[in-house]
Amino acid sequence: MPKGFQQTLTAGHHQDWIRAIRTGSPVADGIESAVRSDLVSQLSELCIRTGQAVRWDPVKETIIGNEAARKMIKRPMRAPWQVA
């Protein structure tokens, strides 16, 4: 891979982000899209770790019917951090 190849691939995203900061307009591809894309990878990883299928409830945003995988989607916060 040539030097700077990654910068070339992501240049459009960076320029879009800078434009959004300067103008206050939204980015071309918002956080919702990124979250959904990442969710597919995370759910796939849970299938691999548990060796079981995972069913996702998008309304409740939780795993259905796989208690082992459901427990893995959150971990306790380290003290002294907490959600108020």
Distance bins in CASP14 RR format, pairs under 12 A and 6 or more apart:
PFRMAT RR
TARGET T0000
AUTHOR 0000-0000-0000
RMODE 2
METHOD distances of the structure
MODEL  1
1 7 0 0 0 0 0 1 0 0 0 0 0
1 8 0 0 0 0 0 1 0 0 0 0 0
1 9 0 0 0 0 0 1 0 0 0 0 0
2 8 0 0 0 0 1 0 0 0 0 0 0
2 9 0 0 0 0 0 1 0 0 0 0 0
4 10 0 0 0 0 0 1 0 0 0 0 0
4 11 0 0 0 0 1 0 0 0 0 0 0
5 11 0 0 0 0 0 1 0 0 0 0 0
6 13 0 0 0 0 0 1 0 0 0 0 0
6 14 0 0 0 0 0 1 0 0 0 0 0
7 13 0 0 0 0 0 1 0 0 0 0 0
7 14 0 0 0 0 1 0 0 0 0 0 0
7 15 0 0 0 0 0 1 0 0 0 0 0
8 14 0 0 0 0 0 1 0 0 0 0 0
8 15 0 0 0 0 0 1 0 0 0 0 0
10 16 0 0 0 0 0 1 0 0 0 0 0
10 17 0 0 0 0 1 0 0 0 0 0 0
11 17 0 0 0 0 0 1 0 0 0 0 0
11 18 0 0 0 0 0 1 0 0 0 0 0
12 18 0 0 0 0 1 0 0 0 0 0 0
12 19 0 0 0 0 1 0 0 0 0 0 0
12 20 0 0 0 0 0 1 0 0 0 0 0
12 27 0 0 0 0 0 1 0 0 0 0 0
12 28 0 0 0 0 1 0 0 0 0 0 0
12 29 0 0 0 0 0 1 0 0 0 0 0
13 19 0 0 0 0 0 1 0 0 0 0 0
13 20 0 0 0 0 0 1 0 0 0 0 0
13 27 0 0 0 0 1 0 0 0 0 0 0
13 28 0 0 0 0 1 0 0 0 0 0 0
13 29 1 0 0 1 0 0 0 0 0 0 0
13 30 0 0 0 0 0 1 0 0 0 0 0
13 33 0 0 0 0 0 1 0 0 0 0 0
13 34 0 0 0 0 0 1 0 0 0 0 0
14 20 0 0 0 0 0 1 0 0 0 0 0
14 21 0 0 0 0 0 1 0 0 0 0 0
14 27 0 0 0 0 0 1 0 0 0 0 0
14 28 0 0 0 0 0 1 0 0 0 0 0
15 21 0 0 0 0 0 1 0 0 0 0 0
15 22 0 0 0 0 0 1 0 0 0 0 0
15 27 0 0 0 0 0 1 0 0 0 0 0
15 28 0 0 0 0 1 0 0 0 0 0 0
16 22 0 0 0 0 0 1 0 0 0 0 0
16 23 0 0 0 0 0 1 0 0 0 0 0
16 24 0 0 0 0 0 1 0 0 0 0 0
16 25 0 0 0 0 1 0 0 0 0 0 0
16 26 0 0 0 0 1 0 0 0 0 0 0
16 27 1 0 1 0 0 0 0 0 0 0 0
16 28 1 0 1 0 0 0 0 0 0 0 0
16 29 1 0 0 1 0 0 0 0 0 0 0
16 30 0 0 0 0 1 0 0 0 0 0 0
17 23 0 0 0 0 0 1 0 0 0 0 0
17 24 0 0 0 0 0 1 0 0 0 0 0
17 25 0 0 0 0 0 1 0 0 0 0 0
17 26 0 0 0 0 0 1 0 0 0 0 0
17 27 1 0 1 0 0 0 0 0 0 0 0
17 28 0 0 0 0 1 0 0 0 0 0 0
17 29 0 0 0 0 0 1 0 0 0 0 0
17 30 0 0 0 0 0 1 0 0 0 0 0
17 31 0 0 0 0 0 1 0 0 0 0 0
17 34 0 0 0 0 0 1 0 0 0 0 0
18 24 0 0 0 0 0 1 0 0 0 0 0
18 25 0 0 0 0 0 1 0 0 0 0 0
18 27 0 0 0 0 1 0 0 0 0 0 0
19 25 1 0 0 1 0 0 0 0 0 0 0
19 26 0 0 0 0 0 1 0 0 0 0 0
19 27 0 0 0 0 1 0 0 0 0 0 0
19 28 0 0 0 0 1 0 0 0 0 0 0
20 26 1 0 0 1 0 0 0 0 0 0 0
20 27 1 0 1 0 0 0 0 0 0 0 0
20 28 0 0 0 0 1 0 0 0 0 0 0
20 29 0 0 0 0 0 1 0 0 0 0 0
20 30 0 0 0 0 1 0 0 0 0 0 0
20 31 0 0 0 0 0 1 0 0 0 0 0
21 27 0 0 0 0 1 0 0 0 0 0 0
26 32 0 0 0 0 0 1 0 0 0 0 0
26 33 0 0 0 0 0 1 0 0 0 0 0
27 33 0 0 0 0 1 0 0 0 0 0 0
27 34 0 0 0 0 1 0 0 0 0 0 0
28 34 0 0 0 0 0 1 0 0 0 0 0
29 35 0 0 0 0 0 1 0 0 0 0 0
29 36 0 0 0 0 0 1 0 0 0 0 0
29 37 0 0 0 0 1 0 0 0 0 0 0
30 36 0 0 0 0 0 1 0 0 0 0 0
30 37 0 0 0 0 0 1 0 0 0 0 0
31 37 0 0 0 0 0 1 0 0 0 0 0
31 38 0 0 0 0 0 1 0 0 0 0 0
32 38 0 0 0 0 0 1 0 0 0 0 0
32 39 0 0 0 0 0 1 0 0 0 0 0
32 58 0 0 0 0 0 1 0 0 0 0 0
33 39 0 0 0 0 0 1 0 0 0 0 0
33 40 0 0 0 0 0 1 0 0 0 0 0
34 40 0 0 0 0 0 1 0 0 0 0 0
34 41 0 0 0 0 0 1 0 0 0 0 0
35 41 0 0 0 0 0 1 0 0 0 0 0
35 42 0 0 0 0 1 0 0 0 0 0 0
35 58 0 0 0 0 0 1 0 0 0 0 0
35 61 0 0 0 0 0 1 0 0 0 0 0
36 42 0 0 0 0 0 1 0 0 0 0 0
36 43 0 0 0 0 0 1 0 0 0 0 0
36 56 0 0 0 0 0 1 0 0 0 0 0
36 58 0 0 0 0 1 0 0 0 0 0 0
36 61 0 0 0 0 0 1 0 0 0 0 0
37 43 0 0 0 0 0 1 0 0 0 0 0
37 44 0 0 0 0 0 1 0 0 0 0 0
38 44 0 0 0 0 0 1 0 0 0 0 0
38 45 0 0 0 0 0 1 0 0 0 0 0
39 45 0 0 0 0 0 1 0 0 0 0 0
39 46 0 0 0 0 0 1 0 0 0 0 0
39 54 0 0 0 0 0 1 0 0 0 0 0
39 56 1 0 0 1 0 0 0 0 0 0 0
39 58 0 0 0 0 1 0 0 0 0 0 0
39 61 0 0 0 0 1 0 0 0 0 0 0
39 62 0 0 0 0 0 1 0 0 0 0 0
39 63 0 0 0 0 0 1 0 0 0 0 0
39 73 0 0 0 0 0 1 0 0 0 0 0
40 46 0 0 0 0 0 1 0 0 0 0 0
40 47 0 0 0 0 0 1 0 0 0 0 0
40 54 0 0 0 0 0 1 0 0 0 0 0
40 56 0 0 0 0 1 0 0 0 0 0 0
40 58 0 0 0 0 0 1 0 0 0 0 0
41 47 0 0 0 0 0 1 0 0 0 0 0
41 48 0 0 0 0 0 1 0 0 0 0 0
42 48 0 0 0 0 0 1 0 0 0 0 0
42 49 0 0 0 0 0 1 0 0 0 0 0
42 54 0 0 0 0 1 0 0 0 0 0 0
42 56 0 0 0 0 1 0 0 0 0 0 0
42 61 0 0 0 0 0 1 0 0 0 0 0
42 63 0 0 0 0 0 1 0 0 0 0 0
42 69 0 0 0 0 0 1 0 0 0 0 0
42 72 0 0 0 0 1 0 0 0 0 0 0
42 73 1 0 0 1 0 0 0 0 0 0 0
42 74 0 0 0 0 0 1 0 0 0 0 0
43 49 0 0 0 0 0 1 0 0 0 0 0
43 50 0 0 0 0 0 1 0 0 0 0 0
43 52 0 0 0 0 0 1 0 0 0 0 0
43 53 0 0 0 0 1 0 0 0 0 0 0
43 54 1 0 1 0 0 0 0 0 0 0 0
43 55 0 0 0 0 1 0 0 0 0 0 0
43 56 1 0 1 0 0 0 0 0 0 0 0
43 57 0 0 0 0 0 1 0 0 0 0 0
43 58 0 0 0 0 0 1 0 0 0 0 0
43 61 0 0 0 0 0 1 0 0 0 0 0
43 62 0 0 0 0 0 1 0 0 0 0 0
43 63 1 0 0 1 0 0 0 0 0 0 0
43 64 0 0 0 0 0 1 0 0 0 0 0
43 66 0 0 0 0 0 1 0 0 0 0 0
43 69 0 0 0 0 1 0 0 0 0 0 0
43 70 0 0 0 0 0 1 0 0 0 0 0
43 72 0 0 0 0 0 1 0 0 0 0 0
43 73 0 0 0 0 1 0 0 0 0 0 0
44 50 0 0 0 0 0 1 0 0 0 0 0
44 51 0 0 0 0 0 1 0 0 0 0 0
44 53 0 0 0 0 0 1 0 0 0 0 0
44 54 0 0 0 0 1 0 0 0 0 0 0
44 56 0 0 0 0 0 1 0 0 0 0 0
44 69 0 0 0 0 0 1 0 0 0 0 0
45 51 0 0 0 0 0 1 0 0 0 0 0
45 54 0 0 0 0 1 0 0 0 0 0 0
45 69 0 0 0 0 1 0 0 0 0 0 0
45 72 0 0 0 0 1 0 0 0 0 0 0
45 73 0 0 0 0 0 1 0 0 0 0 0
46 52 0 0 0 0 1 0 0 0 0 0 0
46 53 0 0 0 0 1 0 0 0 0 0 0
46 54 1 0 1 0 0 0 0 0 0 0 0
46 55 0 0 0 0 0 1 0 0 0 0 0
46 56 0 0 0 0 1 0 0 0 0 0 0
46 62 0 0 0 0 0 1 0 0 0 0 0
46 63 1 0 0 1 0 0 0 0 0 0 0
46 65 0 0 0 0 0 1 0 0 0 0 0
46 66 1 0 0 1 0 0 0 0 0 0 0
46 67 0 0 0 0 0 1 0 0 0 0 0
46 68 0 0 0 0 1 0 0 0 0 0 0
46 69 1 0 1 0 0 0 0 0 0 0 0
46 70 0 0 0 0 1 0 0 0 0 0 0
46 71 0 0 0 0 0 1 0 0 0 0 0
46 72 1 0 1 0 0 0 0 0 0 0 0
46 73 1 0 0 1 0 0 0 0 0 0 0
46 74 0 0 0 0 0 1 0 0 0 0 0
47 53 1 0 0 1 0 0 0 0 0 0 0
47 54 1 0 1 0 0 0 0 0 0 0 0
47 55 0 0 0 0 0 1 0 0 0 0 0
47 56 0 0 0 0 0 1 0 0 0 0 0
47 63 0 0 0 0 0 1 0 0 0 0 0
47 66 0 0 0 0 1 0 0 0 0 0 0
47 68 0 0 0 0 0 1 0 0 0 0 0
47 69 1 0 0 1 0 0 0 0 0 0 0
47 72 0 0 0 0 0 1 0 0 0 0 0
48 54 0 0 0 0 1 0 0 0 0 0 0
48 69 0 0 0 0 0 1 0 0 0 0 0
48 72 0 0 0 0 0 1 0 0 0 0 0
49 66 0 0 0 0 0 1 0 0 0 0 0
49 68 0 0 0 0 1 0 0 0 0 0 0
49 69 1 0 0 1 0 0 0 0 0 0 0
49 71 0 0 0 0 0 1 0 0 0 0 0
49 72 1 0 0 1 0 0 0 0 0 0 0
49 73 0 0 0 0 0 1 0 0 0 0 0
50 63 0 0 0 0 1 0 0 0 0 0 0
50 65 0 0 0 0 0 1 0 0 0 0 0
50 66 1 0 0 1 0 0 0 0 0 0 0
50 67 0 0 0 0 1 0 0 0 0 0 0
50 68 1 0 1 0 0 0 0 0 0 0 0
50 69 1 0 1 0 0 0 0 0 0 0 0
50 70 0 0 0 0 1 0 0 0 0 0 0
50 71 0 0 0 0 1 0 0 0 0 0 0
50 72 1 0 0 1 0 0 0 0 0 0 0
50 73 0 0 0 0 0 1 0 0 0 0 0
51 66 0 0 0 0 1 0 0 0 0 0 0
51 68 0 0 0 0 1 0 0 0 0 0 0
51 69 0 0 0 0 1 0 0 0 0 0 0
51 72 0 0 0 0 0 1 0 0 0 0 0
52 63 0 0 0 0 0 1 0 0 0 0 0
52 65 0 0 0 0 1 0 0 0 0 0 0
52 66 1 0 1 0 0 0 0 0 0 0 0
52 67 0 0 0 0 1 0 0 0 0 0 0
52 68 1 0 0 1 0 0 0 0 0 0 0
52 69 1 0 0 1 0 0 0 0 0 0 0
52 70 0 0 0 0 0 1 0 0 0 0 0
52 72 0 0 0 0 0 1 0 0 0 0 0
53 63 0 0 0 0 0 1 0 0 0 0 0
53 64 0 0 0 0 0 1 0 0 0 0 0
53 65 0 0 0 0 1 0 0 0 0 0 0
53 66 1 0 0 1 0 0 0 0 0 0 0
53 68 0 0 0 0 0 1 0 0 0 0 0
53 69 0 0 0 0 1 0 0 0 0 0 0
54 62 0 0 0 0 0 1 0 0 0 0 0
54 63 1 0 1 0 0 0 0 0 0 0 0
54 64 0 0 0 0 1 0 0 0 0 0 0
54 65 0 0 0 0 1 0 0 0 0 0 0
54 66 1 0 1 0 0 0 0 0 0 0 0
54 67 0 0 0 0 0 1 0 0 0 0 0
54 68 0 0 0 0 1 0 0 0 0 0 0
54 69 1 0 1 0 0 0 0 0 0 0 0
54 70 0 0 0 0 1 0 0 0 0 0 0
54 72 0 0 0 0 1 0 0 0 0 0 0
54 73 0 0 0 0 1 0 0 0 0 0 0
55 62 0 0 0 0 1 0 0 0 0 0 0
55 63 1 0 0 1 0 0 0 0 0 0 0
55 64 1 0 1 0 0 0 0 0 0 0 0
55 65 1 0 0 1 0 0 0 0 0 0 0
55 66 1 0 0 1 0 0 0 0 0 0 0
55 69 0 0 0 0 1 0 0 0 0 0 0
55 70 0 0 0 0 0 1 0 0 0 0 0
56 62 1 0 0 1 0 0 0 0 0 0 0
56 63 1 0 0 1 0 0 0 0 0 0 0
56 64 1 0 0 1 0 0 0 0 0 0 0
56 65 0 0 0 0 0 1 0 0 0 0 0
56 66 0 0 0 0 1 0 0 0 0 0 0
56 69 0 0 0 0 1 0 0 0 0 0 0
56 70 0 0 0 0 0 1 0 0 0 0 0
56 73 0 0 0 0 1 0 0 0 0 0 0
57 63 1 0 0 1 0 0 0 0 0 0 0
57 64 1 0 1 0 0 0 0 0 0 0 0
57 65 0 0 0 0 1 0 0 0 0 0 0
57 66 0 0 0 0 0 1 0 0 0 0 0
57 70 0 0 0 0 0 1 0 0 0 0 0
57 73 0 0 0 0 0 1 0 0 0 0 0
58 64 0 0 0 0 0 1 0 0 0 0 0
60 70 0 0 0 0 0 1 0 0 0 0 0
61 70 0 0 0 0 0 1 0 0 0 0 0
61 73 0 0 0 0 1 0 0 0 0 0 0
61 74 0 0 0 0 0 1 0 0 0 0 0
62 69 0 0 0 0 0 1 0 0 0 0 0
62 70 1 0 0 1 0 0 0 0 0 0 0
62 71 0 0 0 0 0 1 0 0 0 0 0
62 72 0 0 0 0 0 1 0 0 0 0 0
62 73 1 0 0 1 0 0 0 0 0 0 0
62 74 0 0 0 0 1 0 0 0 0 0 0
63 69 1 0 1 0 0 0 0 0 0 0 0
63 70 1 0 1 0 0 0 0 0 0 0 0
63 71 0 0 0 0 1 0 0 0 0 0 0
63 72 0 0 0 0 1 0 0 0 0 0 0
63 73 1 0 0 1 0 0 0 0 0 0 0
63 74 0 0 0 0 0 1 0 0 0 0 0
64 70 0 0 0 0 1 0 0 0 0 0 0
64 73 0 0 0 0 0 1 0 0 0 0 0
65 71 0 0 0 0 0 1 0 0 0 0 0
66 72 0 0 0 0 1 0 0 0 0 0 0
66 73 0 0 0 0 0 1 0 0 0 0 0
67 73 0 0 0 0 0 1 0 0 0 0 0
74 83 0 0 0 0 0 1 0 0 0 0 0
75 81 0 0 0 0 0 1 0 0 0 0 0
76 82 0 0 0 0 1 0 0 0 0 0 0
76 83 0 0 0 0 0 1 0 0 0 0 0
77 83 1 0 0 1 0 0 0 0 0 0 0
77 84 0 0 0 0 0 1 0 0 0 0 0
END
